[in-house]
Amino acid sequence: MNIVALGGGTGLSTLLKGLKLFSDVDITAVVTVTDEGGSSGVIREELGILPPGDIRNNIVALAEDESLMAKVMSYRFSEGQTFKNHSLGNLIIAALTKITGGFANAIEKLSNTLAIKGTVLPVTEDTIRLIAKMENGQEITGEMNIVNAKGKIVDLRLDKEAKAYPKVIDAVLKSDVVVLGPGSLYTSIIPNILVEEVRKEINKKPRILVANLMTQPGETDGYTLEDHVVTVERYLKATLDKIIVNTDTIPEEILKRYKSEGSIPVLAKEMTDERIVGSPLIKLETDPRDGKQKVRHDSVKLADLVRKTSMELMGE
């Protein structure tokens, strides 16, 4: 089957790590290009190229796990004034963009070098920014500014009309199913839908939403599962066909910490709908940076469920 998955960084890459294990799945990852934070933000501002971070994450996710080049792409400098916090992979993509004459060309060359299983594409080659209208009427421009505002977003748009990268449209036309998420609702998933050509084409295909495990402080504070679904459908201007939701219980001590940080679980029981596909999908991982256990999707369980749900939608 041909699956097109739309998203941004960490959430989408988790799904891709699982999907690449299935030999009967052809994967195309479509990635937003509105990131303005960290290393990507610096490269975007100083070199005038699209932000490479989310693209890099997903290329590495589809590469061989033990590949030396994959490890090189993920390496982040921790010292020095110039390179501290920069990902080497981001710098490589920036260099390839200059060498090959374009961001999409750079991604293709790098993907071939790493022999990834699947394809990673930017949703557009246009330089675009997000503009959010907040509940208090204020308009905020830029992804990081929007998240840092910590207000309720009532509307999201691009600062200008963006043309879809042609290979994205080709991939959607050939796809059997389109998967949205997991990932930040307003800064990873919806930006892809804001590219009008992409929205129109994915609405011709069966659509699956992978719900996030937790709400995101500064972006989806207090959102229920239904809030996530209604928001995605508002920007799609169409209904979703299936909604994949975790049913695992989070250990109480970890849940308390998340709640203290302003994040709560997104629960299947919050919404009664025949489209919901619930399953235990959690994997606890220790973050090497702070030693804390984090709640993550189990990439294999999630990918297997996405595959089975896709087959159901295809009538197989």
N, C-alpha and C positions, 0 to 999 in steps of 0.2 A: 504494500500500500504506500501511497505518497502522502506524507503528512507535512503540512506547513505550520510551523509554530511561531507565533509572534510574541515578542516581549522585549526585555532589556538585558540586564546582567545576570545576577546570581540566580534568580528564580528560574529563568529559562535555561541557563546552563545546567542546572540540576536535572531538569527533564531530559535534556540532550544526552547527558552522561548515561542515562538509562536506555533511551531509545536506540543509541548506537549499538547496543548489545543484541538487538533483534535483526536477524539477517533479512527478514521479509519487509522491513520498513526503510523507505527512502525518505531522508529528512532534509527539509530546507528550513533554516532558521532566519527569520526576518527580524532585524534588530533596529530599535529606535536610535536616533542620532541627536538627541536633545540634551545629553549629559553635559553639565558644566562644572562638575566638582572634581577635586583632587587633581591627579596627574592629567586626566583627560581634559579638564577645564583649562589647565595651563597650556597644554599643547594646542588646544583649539584657539585660545586667545593669541598666543605668541607666534604660532606657525600658520594660522589661518586655514587649518584643515578640520575635517569632521572629528568628533571625539572618538578615540579608538578603544576606550576601555571596555565597553559592553561587547563590542565586536571581538576583542581579544579573548574575553571570558568564554565566549561561545565557540570560537575556533579551538581553543584549548580543550573545551569539553568534548569536542568531537574527535580530538586527536587520540593517539594511543596513550594510555594513562602513564606509562613508564618512559615515554619518549623523552630523550634528553632535550630536544628542541621545545617540547611542551613545557618542560621545567624552566627552560631559559625564558620562554614567553611569559611565565607567571612570576619570574623573579622581580622583587621590588627592593630598591635600594633603601637602606636604613640610615645611611651616613652621608655626610657632605652637604654643603649648602645648595649646590646646583642640582644634584641628582636625588637628594633625599625625598622619599615617598613617590618617586617616579617608578613606574613599571617598565622594565626593559622591553617588554612586548609592545607597549604603547610607543616607545621610541622607535622600535623596528618598523611598526606600521607607519609611523610618520615619515621615516626615511624612505620606505617603499613607495609611499604616496608621491614623494618628490621624484623618485627614480622612474616610476612607471607612468607618471603623468595623471594620476587620479586615485581617489580613495578606493573605489570599487576594484580597480586594477590591482591595487596593493593587497586587498583582501583575497582576491583570486590567486595571486602569486603565492601568498603565504599559505593559503589553504592547500595548494598543490604541493608546496614544500613539506608541509606537515602530514600530507596524505590523509586528511581528515575523512571520516565517514559521513558524508553529507555535504551540504552547502550552507554557507553563511552569507547573508546579503544585507546591506543597509536598506532601510525602507525607502530612502531617497538620497540623492547626492547633493541636494540643496542644503545650504546652511540655514537652519531654522532654530527658533527659540520658542519656548512655551510662554503663554500669557494666561494667567489665572485671574478670574474675578472671584473675590472673596465674599463671604457672607455680609461683611460690613460695607461692601460696595467698592472697596479698594481693588485696583488692578496691579498685579505684580508680574514682572517679566523675569524669566530665567529660572531654570529648574531648582537650583540651590536656594535662590531667594524665596521661591514658592514654598519649599519644604521648611525652610527656617522661619517663615512667617507664622507657622503653627496655627493657622486659621482654617475655617471650613471653606473648602472650594465649592463654588456653585456653578462655575463654568470654566472650561479650558479650551484654548484655541492656539493655533500657531500664529506667529507674527507675520506670516505671509503664506500665500498658497504654495504648496510644495508638489512637485511632480514625482510620481512614483518611479523608482529605479526599474527600468523595463524588465529585467530578469525576475523581479518580484512578481510582476503581473503574470509572466510566463509560468512561474512556479505555482501560483494560485490556480491558474487555468488547468494545470495538469494534476492538481491535488485531488485527493479523495476526501480529506478532512482538514479543517483549519482549527488549530488549538491556540487559545489565548491564555497566556500566563503559564505558570505562576509568575508573580512579579509585582512591583509597585504599581498600584492601580492608575494613578494620574501621571506617573513619570516613566513607566515602562510599557504598559499595555495600551492605554488610550492614545498616546502620541502616534502609534502606528495607524490607528483608526482615523486619525485626523487628516491623514493623506487620503484625499477623496477617492482617487482611483483605486486605492487598495481597499477602502471600505466597500465600495460598490462590488468589487470582484469577490471578496470573501463572503459577502452576503448571498452569493450564488452557490455556496458550498455548505455542507453540514458544519456546524460550529460548536466547539466544546470550550467551556471556561474551566480552567483549573483554579479553584478558589485558593487564596492565600491561607496559610495556617494561622496567622496572627494579623491583627490590625497594625498599621504603621504610624507611629507618632508623627504628627505634623502633616499627615497626608490623609489618613482614613480613621482618625480618632473616633472611637465609639461605633464604627460601622458594623452592622450585622451582615450575615451572608446575603440577605435580600437587598441590602443597600449596595453591596458590590455588584450583584446581578443587575439591578435596576440601572445603575450607573453605566455599566458596560453596554447594556441594551439601548440606553438613551443615545450614546455616541455611535453605536452601530446603526441605529434606526431600524433595528430588526431584533428578533428574538433569538436566544441561544437554543441549541438543540439538546445539549447535555451539560450538566454542572457537576464536576468532580469535587468532592469535599472530604476532608479527613474526618474520621470518627474516633481516632485514638484519643485517649485521655493523657493530658500532660501532667507529669509528676507535680505535686502540690508545691514543693519548695521552688521549683523552676517557674511555675505559674505565678507565684507570689512576686518573684523578682521581675518578671515581665510586666506584671500589673503595676509595680512600683515605678517602672520606666514608661508607663503609659500605653502598654500594648496588651490587648485581650484576644482570646481565641476567636476564630471565625468558625461557628458551629453549624453542623448540618441541621440540628433540631430547631434552629432559628427560622427555618423556612420549610413549609410543606409544599412540595412540588414533585410531580412524577418524573421530572427531568433529572432530579438529583441522583447521583451515583456516589454513595458513601462507602468508604473503606478505610481501614487503619493504614495511615501513610507516613507516620512520623518516624524520624530517626534523630536521636540526640547526638550532637557532635560537640567536642570540646574545642573552643576557640583558642588556638595557640597564643594569641595576643594577650588575653586576659585570664585564661584558664577556666572560663565559665562555660557551662553546658548550654548550647543553643538548640532551639527547636528548628529542625529542617525537614524537608520532604525526603523520604527514602527514594532515591532516584530510580532504583530497579522496580520497586512496588508501584511508584507513580507511572513509570513508562509502561509497565505491563497493563495497568488499568486503562491508560490512554489508548493503548493498542487494542485491547478488548472492546472498549467503548466505541472506538473507530470502526471496528469490524461490525459491531451491532448496527451502527448508523449506515454502513455500506450494505447491510442486509446479508452478511456472511455468517 
